[in-house]
Amino acid sequence: MRILRHPQPSPERSGAALLLSVLVLFVLIAIVYQIRIGTLTDARVSQNDVGLSIMDRAMESAKWDVYEMLKVDGEDATAGGGGELPGGSMGAEAGGDAGAEGETEEEAPADSSKDEWARVQRTSINDIDLRILVEAENAKYNVLNILVEDEEEAEEAFQRVVRIIDLYREDTEADLTDREAEDMVREMKDYILERSRGNWPEPELLTFDEDRDNVFLPLSLQEFLVLESWEPHFFRCYRDKDDRRVYSLDQFLTVWSSPGVVADIPAGNDDSGLEATPEPEPEPEADSSGAPGAGDEAEAENEPQAAPEPGGQSPGGYGVNLNLAPLAVLAGLFDDRDVRVRFWDDVIEYRNLDEEEEDDEDEQEPLFDQFNEEIRDRRAFESLEELSEVPSWEDHDPETQSRIMSLLETESDVFTIYITARRETSVDGSLSSFSDSREKEREEELPGGALVRTARAVVWRREGEDGVEIVPIIPWEVLDYRPFEFQDYPDERY
């Protein structure tokens, strides 16, 4: 009887099946791990999308709260000042005729850092931390003033813009030279006046005028980024290598402080809004130069060259808010040989002095800032006549004083609302652990550890048929930086 025996595996092939099984297991583990990674990534992306939607809703809610705040402030100013808001369809121009309808300059409302909207606000909605910063566009210089037809006035406006660009990043790593600033402004002016020579798209605007078809008014300062000398970092807020704050250019210059409504143009005026309408109480429409919002640039005799009375309307367009303008804007209005920078230092010092309390004035409850610290009650220029209280005001002759006052005002009607939403994403890096609110704000400037989103809206506060109304100029625009609050005297936390 023959016995069958199974063949013995050779020593060289022993364990092959086990090794193959292990390799298959590793492949399966890698596949499962990749699926897990992809699923978690998709889940996190979805969570971020949901978080951004929640943040957008919170920011939208905060934006409407600011609208209401600005509206109430305008109503209080109108009721308390006895006059219309600047930019209103029935109101006088900022710094206009002080004697119109018995209204004096002292009675006009003033916008300053004492107003609630001018203080940084912080709130929380659905675990979303919100930081709200409102800037008055009237505190900035309008670059459209370079379009006035009078060559001398246009050149002065041109040099003002050059000086402001030269000063706005002074003493920082990003400081610009006067030559670079002049090149930027020259390109900007050519872009506006000779845009048809370029290959840029030309949108149809209500301000288009066939008689001046080479003039294209910019919708924002960022439109100039197509120019060679303009760079994106000009419109960023960041810290340089020496930890100094570097501000964005649109915190010093603007094109939005000259709003107008085409429907307000009186019947019979068949232009497109580029010509000034000679009315006793001028509308905030464009002047004959093509720069909208310049209002009446002459006296009743329609003489553009006439020197304005103290506190009168600027011949070059909208004035700069004396209470809120940064030093770079104020110092850039005149050449240092005509008006010394020391005078503007005195102006800023004056508006930062403590307000004198009257004996019969009722004691008011203290106000607190975003750091829960008591806010000092500072002075504010209620009218341009208060410039006489600045110590170095008398150093200027009457003609220079008149020129200074012609470029200033104390009211604001266009505002930029910055809202930054922050949602913590780190497990142990919550900002609530900081005991000092200053440390918290400094940490907010650093990237990482949170989902951050910043947007801005630009609005026009005007007097409408039914009272004060808020008209959006830019309803919503997402930014890629967090704006800094500009302060006259930054303390140690900056």
C-alpha positions in Angstrom: 0.0 0.0 0.0 1.4 3.4 -1.1 1.1 6.3 1.3 0.6 9.8 -0.3 2.5 12.6 1.5 1.9 16.4 1.0 4.9 18.1 -0.5 6.9 20.1 2.0 7.3 23.8 1.1 10.7 25.0 0.3 12.4 27.1 2.9 12.8 30.0 0.4 9.0 30.4 0.0 8.0 30.0 3.7 5.9 33.0 5.0 5.1 34.5 1.6 1.3 34.3 2.2 1.7 36.0 5.6 3.8 38.7 4.1 1.3 39.2 1.3 -1.5 39.5 3.9 0.5 42.1 5.8 1.1 44.2 2.6 -2.6 44.0 1.8 -3.4 45.1 5.3 -1.1 48.1 5.0 -2.7 49.1 1.8 -6.1 48.9 3.4 -5.0 50.9 6.3 -3.5 53.6 4.0 -6.7 53.7 2.0 -8.9 54.0 5.1 -6.5 56.7 6.5 -6.8 58.7 3.3 -10.5 58.4 3.4 -10.5 59.6 7.0 -8.2 62.5 6.2 -10.4 63.5 3.3 -13.6 63.2 5.3 -12.2 65.3 8.2 -10.9 67.9 5.7 -14.3 68.2 4.1 -15.9 68.4 7.5 -13.6 71.2 8.5 -14.2 73.1 5.3 -17.9 72.7 5.8 -17.5 73.9 9.4 -15.5 76.9 8.2 -18.2 77.7 5.6 -20.9 77.5 8.2 -18.7 79.6 10.5 -18.2 82.2 7.8 -22.0 82.3 7.2 -22.6 82.8 10.9 -19.9 85.5 11.0 -21.4 87.3 8.0 -24.8 87.3 9.7 -23.4 88.6 12.9 -21.5 91.3 11.0 -24.6 92.2 9.0 -26.5 92.6 12.2 -23.8 94.8 13.7 -23.7 96.9 10.5 -27.4 97.7 10.9 -26.8 98.7 14.5 -24.2 101.2 13.3 -26.6 102.5 10.7 -29.1 103.2 13.5 -26.4 104.8 15.6 -25.4 107.1 12.8 -29.0 108.0 12.1 -29.7 108.8 15.7 -26.6 110.9 15.9 -27.7 112.8 12.8 -31.2 113.3 14.2 -29.8 114.6 17.5 -27.4 117.0 15.6 -30.2 118.3 13.5 -32.6 118.8 16.4 -29.9 120.3 18.7 -28.1 122.4 16.0 -31.2 123.8 14.4 -29.9 123.0 11.0 -29.8 120.4 8.3 -27.1 117.8 7.9 -24.4 118.4 5.4 -25.2 116.6 2.2 -28.9 116.8 2.8 -31.1 117.7 -0.1 -32.3 120.8 1.9 -29.2 121.5 3.8 -26.4 124.0 3.3 -22.9 122.9 2.4 -20.4 122.1 5.2 -18.9 125.4 6.2 -21.3 127.3 4.1 -22.8 130.7 4.5 -23.0 131.3 8.2 -25.8 133.7 7.8 -28.2 131.6 5.8 -31.7 131.7 7.2 -30.4 133.1 10.5 -28.3 130.1 11.2 -24.8 130.8 12.6 -21.7 128.7 12.4 -21.9 128.0 16.2 -25.3 126.4 15.8 -24.2 123.9 13.2 -23.7 120.3 14.5 -20.1 119.1 14.9 -18.8 115.6 14.5 -15.8 114.6 16.7 -14.2 111.8 18.7 -16.8 112.6 21.4 -19.6 111.0 19.4 -20.5 107.4 20.1 -19.9 106.2 16.6 -16.3 107.5 16.7 -15.3 105.1 19.5 -14.3 101.5 18.7 -17.2 99.2 19.8 -16.9 95.6 20.8 -19.7 93.1 21.1 -20.4 89.4 20.8 -23.2 87.7 18.8 -23.6 83.9 18.8 -20.0 83.4 20.2 -18.7 85.7 17.4 -16.5 88.5 18.8 -17.1 91.7 16.8 -14.9 94.8 16.6 -16.5 97.8 15.0 -14.5 100.8 13.8 -16.1 103.8 12.1 -14.2 106.4 10.2 -15.4 109.7 8.8 -14.6 110.1 5.2 -14.7 113.9 5.7 -11.6 113.5 7.9 -9.7 112.6 4.7 -8.7 114.7 1.7 -10.7 114.1 -1.5 -8.4 113.5 -4.4 -11.1 114.7 -6.8 -10.2 118.2 -5.9 -7.3 117.9 -8.5 -10.0 118.1 -11.2 -11.0 121.7 -10.6 -10.8 123.8 -13.8 -8.9 126.6 -12.2 -5.2 125.6 -12.9 -3.8 127.3 -9.8 -6.4 125.6 -7.5 -5.8 122.2 -9.3 -2.1 122.5 -8.8 -2.5 123.3 -5.1 -4.8 120.3 -4.7 -2.3 118.1 -6.6 0.5 119.1 -4.2 -1.8 118.5 -1.2 -2.3 114.9 -2.3 1.4 114.5 -2.9 2.3 115.8 0.6 -0.3 113.5 2.2 1.0 110.4 0.5 4.5 111.5 1.5 3.5 111.8 5.1 1.0 109.0 5.7 3.7 106.4 6.5 6.3 108.8 7.9 9.0 107.2 10.2 8.1 103.6 9.2 9.8 101.1 7.0 7.2 101.7 4.3 7.8 105.5 4.1 7.5 106.9 0.6 9.7 109.6 -0.8 8.3 112.8 -2.2 9.3 111.7 -5.7 7.5 108.4 -5.4 4.4 110.3 -4.1 4.5 112.7 -7.0 4.8 109.9 -9.5 1.7 108.2 -7.9 -0.4 111.4 -8.1 0.7 112.2 -11.6 -0.3 108.7 -12.8 -3.6 109.0 -10.9 -4.4 112.3 -12.6 -3.5 111.0 -16.0 -5.7 108.0 -15.4 -8.7 110.1 -14.6 -8.2 112.8 -17.3 -6.9 110.6 -20.1 -8.3 107.2 -19.4 -9.4 106.6 -22.9 -5.7 106.2 -23.9 -5.5 103.0 -21.8 -7.0 99.6 -22.3 -9.0 99.6 -19.1 -12.7 98.8 -19.1 -15.0 101.8 -19.1 -18.3 101.3 -17.2 -21.2 103.5 -18.0 -21.8 105.9 -15.2 -24.5 108.4 -14.5 -21.8 111.1 -14.2 -20.6 110.5 -17.8 -20.5 113.7 -19.9 -20.1 113.5 -23.7 -18.5 117.0 -23.6 -15.8 115.7 -21.3 -15.6 112.0 -22.4 -12.0 111.7 -21.3 -12.9 112.2 -17.6 -13.7 109.0 -15.7 -14.3 109.5 -12.0 -12.9 106.6 -9.9 -15.3 104.6 -7.8 -12.7 103.9 -5.2 -9.0 104.5 -4.5 -8.3 100.8 -5.1 -9.1 101.5 -8.8 -5.6 103.0 -9.1 -3.9 99.7 -8.4 -3.8 99.1 -12.2 -1.2 101.9 -12.4 2.5 101.0 -12.3 3.5 103.0 -9.3 0.6 101.9 -7.1 1.1 98.7 -5.1 -1.3 96.6 -3.1 0.5 97.1 0.2 -0.4 100.8 0.1 -3.9 99.6 1.0 -2.9 97.4 4.0 -2.6 97.9 7.7 0.3 96.0 9.2 3.3 96.3 11.4 6.8 96.8 10.0 10.0 95.1 11.2 10.3 97.6 14.0 6.8 96.8 15.2 5.5 100.3 14.1 2.0 100.5 12.8 1.7 101.1 9.1 -1.7 102.5 8.0 -3.7 102.1 4.8 -3.7 105.0 2.3 -7.5 105.0 2.2 -7.4 106.2 5.9 -6.0 109.5 4.6 -7.4 110.0 1.1 -10.9 109.4 -0.2 -13.2 109.8 -3.3 -16.4 109.3 -1.3 -16.7 112.5 0.7 -18.5 114.2 -2.3 -21.8 112.3 -2.7 -24.7 113.4 -4.8 -28.0 112.1 -6.0 -28.8 112.6 -9.7 -32.5 112.8 -8.9 -31.8 116.0 -6.9 -30.7 117.9 -10.0 -33.4 120.5 -10.7 -35.5 120.2 -13.8 -34.2 122.0 -16.9 -30.5 121.2 -16.1 -29.8 118.7 -18.8 -26.3 117.9 -17.8 -25.2 114.7 -16.2 -24.4 116.0 -12.8 -21.0 117.4 -13.7 -22.0 121.1 -13.6 -22.8 123.0 -10.5 -26.3 124.2 -10.0 -26.5 127.8 -8.9 -28.9 127.5 -6.0 -29.2 129.7 -2.9 -28.6 126.5 -0.8 -26.3 124.4 -3.1 -26.8 120.6 -3.4 -23.8 118.2 -2.8 -23.5 117.7 -6.6 -20.4 117.9 -8.8 -19.0 121.3 -9.6 -18.1 122.5 -13.0 -14.7 121.0 -12.8 -16.0 117.4 -13.0 -15.4 116.7 -9.3 -18.7 115.8 -7.8 -19.7 117.2 -4.4 -17.7 120.4 -4.7 -20.9 122.4 -4.3 -20.8 126.1 -5.0 -17.2 127.2 -5.3 -17.9 130.9 -5.7 -19.7 133.6 -3.9 -23.1 134.9 -5.1 -21.4 136.7 -7.9 -20.1 133.3 -9.2 -16.4 134.3 -8.9 -14.3 131.2 -8.4 -11.2 133.3 -7.7 -12.8 135.2 -4.8 -11.2 134.4 -1.4 -13.7 132.8 0.9 -14.7 134.3 4.1 -13.5 132.7 7.3 -15.4 129.5 7.8 -16.7 129.7 4.2 -16.9 127.0 1.6 -13.6 125.6 0.3 -13.0 126.8 -3.3 -11.4 123.4 -4.0 -14.2 121.2 -2.8 -15.3 119.5 0.4 -13.3 120.5 3.5 -11.5 118.3 6.0 -13.1 117.6 9.4 -10.9 119.5 11.8 -11.9 117.3 14.8 -11.0 113.9 13.2 -8.4 114.5 10.5 -5.0 112.8 11.1 -1.9 114.9 11.4 -0.7 113.7 7.9 -3.9 115.1 6.3 -3.8 118.4 8.2 -0.1 119.0 7.6 -0.5 118.1 4.0 -3.0 120.9 3.3 -0.3 123.5 3.1 3.4 123.7 2.4 5.4 123.9 5.6 6.7 127.3 4.5 3.2 128.7 4.5 1.7 127.0 7.6 4.1 125.4 10.0 3.5 121.8 11.2 3.7 123.2 14.7 0.4 124.8 14.2 -1.3 121.5 13.4 0.4 120.0 16.4 -1.3 122.7 18.4 -4.6 121.9 16.8 -4.3 118.2 17.8 -3.2 119.2 21.3 -6.2 121.5 21.6 -8.7 118.8 20.6 -7.2 116.4 23.2 -7.4 118.8 26.1 -10.0 118.0 28.8 -13.2 119.8 28.4 -13.8 122.5 30.9 -16.8 121.8 33.1 -19.3 124.6 33.8 -20.4 125.2 37.3 -24.1 124.8 36.6 -23.6 121.7 34.4 -25.1 118.5 35.8 -22.6 115.7 36.5 -22.8 113.0 33.8 -22.2 109.4 34.2 -18.8 108.3 32.9 -18.4 106.5 29.6 -16.1 103.6 29.0 -14.1 102.5 26.0 -13.5 99.1 24.5 -11.0 98.3 27.3 -13.6 99.2 29.9 -11.6 102.2 30.8 -13.1 105.6 31.5 -13.2 107.9 28.5 -11.8 111.4 29.0 -14.2 114.2 28.0 -12.0 115.9 25.4 -12.6 119.2 23.7 -13.9 119.5 20.1 -14.1 122.3 17.6 -17.8 123.2 17.6 -17.0 125.7 14.8 -14.1 126.9 12.9 -14.1 130.2 14.8 -12.6 128.2 17.8 -9.3 128.1 15.8 -8.7 131.5 17.4 -8.2 129.7 20.7 -5.2 127.7 19.3 -2.1 129.4 20.6 -0.3 129.7 17.3 -3.3 130.8 15.3 -2.3 134.5 15.6 1.0 133.7 14.0 -0.8 133.7 10.6 -1.9 136.8 8.7 -5.7 137.2 8.0 -5.3 136.0 4.4 -3.6 132.8 5.5 -6.2 132.3 8.3 -8.9 132.6 5.6 -7.2 130.0 3.4 -6.9 127.6 6.4 -10.5 127.9 7.3 -11.6 127.5 3.7 -10.2 124.0 3.6 -11.7 122.9 7.0 -15.1 121.9 8.4 -16.4 120.4 11.6 -19.1 118.1 10.2 -19.2 114.7 8.5 -21.7 113.0 6.3 -19.9 110.0 4.8 -18.7 107.2 6.9 -16.7 103.9 6.5 -17.8 101.1 8.8 -15.2 98.4 9.4 -16.4 95.3 11.2 -14.0 92.5 12.1 -15.5 89.2 13.2 -13.4 86.6 15.1 -14.3 83.1 15.9 -11.9 81.1 18.1 -10.8 77.7 16.6 -7.9 76.8 18.9 -8.5 74.4 21.8 -6.4 76.2 24.4 -5.7 79.6 22.8 -8.8 81.5 23.7 -8.3 85.2 24.0 -10.5 85.3 27.0 -7.6 83.9 29.0 -5.8 87.3 28.7 -6.3 89.4 31.8 -5.3 92.6 30.1 -7.6 93.8 27.3 -4.6 95.5 25.7 -2.8 92.1 25.4 -6.0 90.7 23.9 -6.1 93.4 21.2 -2.4 92.9 20.4 -2.9 89.2 20.1 -5.8 89.7 17.7 -3.4 91.2 15.3 -1.5 88.0 15.0 -2.6 85.3 12.6 -3.6 81.8 13.6 -5.8 80.4 16.4 -9.0 81.9 15.0 -11.2 82.4 12.0 -11.1 86.1 11.2 -13.1 88.0 8.7 -13.2 91.8 8.0 -15.6 93.7 5.9 -16.5 97.3 5.4 -19.4 99.4 4.3 -19.4 103.0 3.1 -22.6 105.0 3.8 -23.8 108.6 3.2 -25.9 110.2 6.0 -28.2 112.8 4.5 -31.4 114.7 5.2 -34.2 113.1 3.2 -37.8 113.8 2.8 -38.7 111.7 5.9 -35.8 112.8 8.0 -32.2 111.5 8.4 -31.5 108.5 6.1 -28.5 106.3 5.6 -27.7 105.7 1.9 -25.2 102.9 1.2 -22.4 103.8 -1.2 -20.6 100.4 -0.8 -23.0 98.1 1.0 -20.5 95.3 1.7 -16.8 94.6 0.8 -14.6 91.9 2.3 -11.1 93.0 3.1 -7.9 91.0 3.5 -6.6 93.0 6.5 -7.7 94.2 9.9 -7.7 98.1 10.0 -5.9 99.9 12.8 -7.6 102.5 14.9 -6.0 105.9 14.2 -5.2 107.9 17.4 -3.6 111.3 17.9 -1.4 110.0 20.7 -0.9 106.3 20.5 -0.1 105.0 24.0 2.2 102.1 25.0 -0.2 99.4 23.9 0.5 100.2 20.2 
